[in-house]
Amino acid sequence: SQTIHQWPATLVQPVGSPLSLECTVEGTSNPNLYWYRQAAGRGLQLLFYSVGIGQISSEVPQNLSASRPQDRQFILSSKKLLLSDSGFYLCAWSVMGAGGEAFFGQGTRLTVV
Amino acid sequence: AQSVSQHNHHVILSEAASLELGCNYSYGGTVNLFWYVQYPGQHLQLLLKYFSGDPLVKGIKGFEAEFIKSKFSFNLRKPSVQWSDTAEYFCAVSRHSGGGADGLTFGKGTHLIIQP
């Protein structure tokens, strides 16, 4: 069966520090991969998606970037964190051509102080 | 671009009451529709989905939803709620073209509290 791993679960980082959140999927090949941010009362906002290695699409201009160095690995990064980057970050995957049904990781609670 | 609107941000019901959560979307093309649920301390999981065919779809745990194309709506229903249904509920859509690869657009969510 397929599983998705996302770490760390919680992270407290100072303003101006770098960020690297990692997500890996097991049990499937060539998944679509996604990073979402969940803010209280605002639902989930799609940040990045990837349909293949090295292919990244950004939905919202921001202080963050994403990379997909391997088929089942998706990384969310920032060179310098801002206070506004605080939030709950979710990684997700879907099967190519399956209509967009997504499977979510446990999420990372990021607090920038 | 598509958008999703959920009418109720907070709903409080007693056990055995009937539930209906509203969801409307805005998009000029064909969409796939989803309801996700997030129980306290757990990850987001799929309740039900609609791609095509019978507009009344049944999901897990006794939930169902009806797609009304003319109203751009996909309301979630359950005849009798239980305390364990306390959770955050999200309506979402994906673009039918491209197989939904470009991700989901979510509503802001409805926080449902069931009182015993």
Interface residues (C-beta under 8 A of the other chain):
Chain A: N32 Y34 Y36 G41 R42 G43 L44 Q45 L46 Y49 V51 S57 E59 L90 S94 M96 G97 A98 G99 G100 E101 A102 F103 F104 G105 Q106 G107
Chain B: V4 Q6 H9 N32 F34 H43 L44 Q45 L46 K49 F51 F90 A92 S94 R95 H96 G99 G100 A101 D102 G103 L104 T105 F106 G107 K108 G109
